[in-house]
Amino acid sequence: MQRRLRREGIIAYAVWATLVVAIVVALVNTRWSTAFVALATLVVSMLPVLFVERFRIKLPVSFLAAIVLFIFATIFLGEALNFYERLWWWDLFLHAFSAIGFGLIGFLFIFMLFEGNRYAAPSSAVAFFAYCFAVAIGTGWEIFEFAMDSIFGLNMMKSGLLDTMSDLIVDAIGAALGALTGFFYLKGREFGGLAGMLGEFVRLNRRFFRKSGGGK
């Protein structure tokens, strides 16, 4: 476990180091847009650390690594290195990744409202609300893309309706995976992986889950 945590911590620091190097190289070569994007990625990827410190939340290293990698892939790789155009599946991959994450976050939020009581509501109901939370976030993003394209003449929707529907379908699948992870966690089936991340978050933030009991 400790070896795995160290490895995931190294991933986050490696991403930050890469961004610092990218900023320096871009400035030396007067590639101002790349330097700006790299700097923006670095700042945004560090915001979760400041957020959890502000609200005294203990963020598992695995969560931090996943968040940093996602932001790095979305902003720097997607925009600065143009992965969205180079790889047709890049946008769909990130939508699936984020939907799973929001499914987990939705589950943790609802579980926190119940103070970690596994029996306050049916596991299926908790998973369903987590699913709805994740899908709502994905839908909100598509509305945002439509608004930006309509108001500012951008091209965030790419191929229009096809892009939007593809994103929503992938969001729904990812949200289902995240919600199912929460469902199995409530059933006591913590096999590691995503469910293990949930258990780790609960253990580190026991004050929010006073009624959870046990170690799971």
C-alpha positions as CSV (number, residue, x, y, z in Angstrom):
1,M,0.0,0.0,0.0
2,Q,2.7,2.5,1.0
3,R,4.6,1.7,-2.2
4,R,1.5,2.3,-4.3
5,L,0.9,5.6,-2.5
6,R,4.4,6.8,-3.1
7,R,4.1,5.9,-6.8
8,E,0.9,7.9,-7.2
9,G,2.4,10.8,-5.3
10,I,5.4,10.7,-7.7
11,I,3.0,10.8,-10.6
12,A,1.5,14.1,-9.5
13,Y,4.9,15.7,-8.8
14,A,6.2,14.4,-12.2
15,V,3.3,16.2,-14.0
16,W,4.0,19.4,-12.1
17,A,7.7,19.1,-12.9
18,T,6.9,18.5,-16.6
19,L,4.7,21.6,-16.7
20,V,7.5,23.8,-15.1
21,V,9.9,22.5,-17.8
22,A,7.4,23.1,-20.5
23,I,6.9,26.7,-19.3
24,V,10.6,27.4,-19.3
25,V,11.2,25.9,-22.7
26,A,8.2,27.8,-24.2
27,L,9.4,31.1,-22.8
28,V,13.0,30.5,-24.1
29,N,11.5,29.8,-27.6
30,T,9.0,32.7,-27.3
31,R,6.1,30.4,-27.6
32,W,3.9,32.5,-25.5
33,S,0.6,30.6,-26.0
34,T,2.2,27.3,-25.0
35,A,3.8,28.9,-21.9
36,F,0.4,30.4,-20.9
37,V,-1.4,27.1,-21.3
38,A,1.3,25.2,-19.4
39,L,1.1,27.8,-16.6
40,A,-2.7,27.7,-16.5
41,T,-2.5,23.9,-16.3
42,L,-0.1,24.1,-13.4
43,V,-2.2,26.6,-11.5
44,V,-5.5,24.7,-12.0
45,S,-3.9,21.3,-11.1
46,M,-2.7,22.8,-7.8
47,L,-6.1,24.3,-6.9
48,P,-7.5,21.0,-5.5
49,V,-4.7,20.9,-2.9
50,L,-5.6,24.5,-1.8
51,F,-9.3,23.6,-1.7
52,V,-8.9,20.5,0.5
53,E,-6.6,22.4,2.9
54,R,-9.2,25.2,3.1
55,F,-11.9,22.8,4.1
56,R,-9.7,20.5,6.1
57,I,-10.4,17.5,3.8
58,K,-7.7,14.8,3.5
59,L,-7.4,13.9,-0.1
60,P,-6.1,10.4,-0.9
61,V,-2.9,10.4,-3.0
62,S,-4.7,8.3,-5.6
63,F,-7.4,11.0,-5.9
64,L,-4.8,13.8,-6.2
65,A,-2.9,11.8,-8.9
66,A,-6.1,11.2,-10.9
67,I,-7.1,14.9,-10.7
68,V,-3.7,16.2,-11.7
69,L,-3.5,13.8,-14.6
70,F,-7.0,14.7,-15.8
71,I,-6.3,18.4,-15.8
72,F,-2.9,17.8,-17.5
73,A,-4.6,15.7,-20.2
74,T,-7.5,18.1,-20.7
75,I,-5.7,21.5,-20.8
76,F,-2.0,20.9,-21.7
77,L,-2.2,17.8,-23.8
78,G,-5.5,18.6,-25.3
79,E,-4.9,22.3,-26.1
80,A,-1.2,23.0,-26.2
81,L,-0.2,19.7,-27.9
82,N,-3.5,19.5,-29.9
83,F,-4.5,16.0,-28.8
84,Y,-8.1,16.8,-29.5
85,E,-7.3,17.1,-33.2
86,R,-4.6,14.4,-33.4
87,L,-6.6,11.7,-31.6
88,W,-10.3,11.4,-32.4
89,W,-11.0,9.5,-29.2
90,W,-9.2,11.9,-26.8
91,D,-12.3,13.9,-26.0
92,L,-14.5,10.8,-25.5
93,F,-11.8,9.3,-23.2
94,L,-11.7,12.4,-21.0
95,H,-15.5,12.5,-20.9
96,A,-15.6,8.9,-19.6
97,F,-12.8,9.6,-17.1
98,S,-14.5,12.7,-15.7
99,A,-17.9,11.0,-15.6
100,I,-16.5,8.2,-13.5
101,G,-14.9,10.7,-11.2
102,F,-18.1,12.7,-10.8
103,G,-20.0,9.5,-10.1
104,L,-17.6,8.8,-7.3
105,I,-17.8,12.4,-6.0
106,G,-21.6,12.3,-6.2
107,F,-21.6,9.1,-4.1
108,L,-19.2,10.5,-1.5
109,F,-21.3,13.6,-1.2
110,I,-24.5,11.7,-0.6
111,F,-22.8,9.2,1.7
112,M,-21.4,12.2,3.6
113,L,-24.9,13.6,4.1
114,F,-25.8,10.3,5.8
115,E,-22.7,10.6,7.9
116,G,-21.5,7.3,6.5
117,N,-24.6,5.3,7.5
118,R,-24.8,2.5,5.0
119,Y,-28.4,1.7,6.0
120,A,-29.9,5.2,5.9
121,A,-31.1,4.6,2.3
122,P,-31.1,1.6,-0.1
123,S,-27.7,1.2,-1.8
124,S,-29.5,1.3,-5.2
125,A,-31.0,4.7,-4.4
126,V,-27.7,6.2,-3.3
127,A,-26.1,4.8,-6.5
128,F,-28.9,6.3,-8.6
129,F,-28.5,9.8,-7.2
130,A,-24.7,9.5,-7.7
131,Y,-25.4,8.6,-11.3
132,C,-27.8,11.5,-11.7
133,F,-25.3,13.9,-10.2
134,A,-22.6,12.8,-12.7
135,V,-24.9,12.9,-15.7
136,A,-26.1,16.4,-14.7
137,I,-22.5,17.7,-14.6
138,G,-21.9,16.2,-18.1
139,T,-25.1,17.8,-19.4
140,G,-24.2,21.1,-17.9
141,W,-20.9,21.0,-19.7
142,E,-22.6,20.4,-23.0
143,I,-24.9,23.4,-22.4
144,F,-21.8,25.4,-21.6
145,E,-20.2,24.4,-24.9
146,F,-23.3,25.3,-26.8
147,A,-23.5,28.7,-25.1
148,M,-19.8,29.4,-25.9
149,D,-20.2,28.5,-29.5
150,S,-23.4,30.5,-29.9
151,I,-22.3,33.6,-28.1
152,F,-18.6,33.8,-28.9
153,G,-18.5,31.9,-32.2
154,L,-16.2,29.2,-30.8
155,N,-16.1,25.5,-32.0
156,M,-16.3,23.6,-28.7
157,M,-19.0,21.3,-30.0
158,K,-16.8,20.2,-33.0
159,S,-19.2,18.2,-35.1
160,G,-22.3,19.6,-33.5
161,L,-25.1,17.2,-32.6
162,L,-22.9,14.1,-33.2
163,D,-20.2,15.4,-30.8
164,T,-22.8,16.3,-28.2
165,M,-24.6,13.0,-28.3
166,S,-21.4,11.0,-28.3
167,D,-20.2,12.9,-25.2
168,L,-23.5,12.4,-23.4
169,I,-23.5,8.7,-24.1
170,V,-20.0,8.3,-22.9
171,D,-20.9,10.5,-19.8
172,A,-23.8,8.2,-19.1
173,I,-21.6,5.1,-19.3
174,G,-18.9,6.6,-17.1
175,A,-21.4,7.9,-14.6
176,A,-22.9,4.3,-14.3
177,L,-19.5,2.9,-13.6
178,G,-18.8,5.4,-10.9
179,A,-22.2,4.9,-9.3
180,L,-21.9,1.1,-9.5
181,T,-18.6,1.4,-7.7
182,G,-20.4,3.2,-4.9
183,F,-23.1,0.6,-4.9
184,F,-20.6,-2.3,-4.4
185,Y,-18.8,-0.3,-1.8
186,L,-22.0,0.0,0.2
187,K,-22.4,-3.8,-0.2
188,G,-19.0,-4.3,1.4
189,R,-17.4,-5.4,-1.8
190,E,-14.2,-3.3,-1.7
191,F,-12.0,-5.1,-4.3
192,G,-9.5,-2.3,-4.6
193,G,-9.3,0.0,-7.5
194,L,-12.1,2.6,-7.6
195,A,-13.9,1.1,-4.6
196,G,-10.6,1.1,-2.7
197,M,-10.3,4.8,-3.4
198,L,-13.7,5.4,-1.9
199,G,-12.7,3.4,1.2
200,E,-9.4,5.3,1.5
201,F,-11.3,8.6,1.3
202,V,-13.7,7.6,4.0
203,R,-10.9,6.3,6.3
204,L,-9.0,9.6,5.9
205,N,-12.0,11.7,6.6
206,R,-13.7,9.8,9.3
207,R,-15.2,13.0,10.9
208,F,-17.5,13.3,7.9
209,F,-18.5,9.6,8.1
210,R,-19.0,9.1,11.8
211,K,-21.6,6.4,11.4
212,S,-19.7,4.4,8.9
213,G,-18.1,2.1,11.5
214,G,-15.5,-0.6,10.7
215,G,-12.6,0.0,8.4
216,K,-14.3,-0.2,5.1
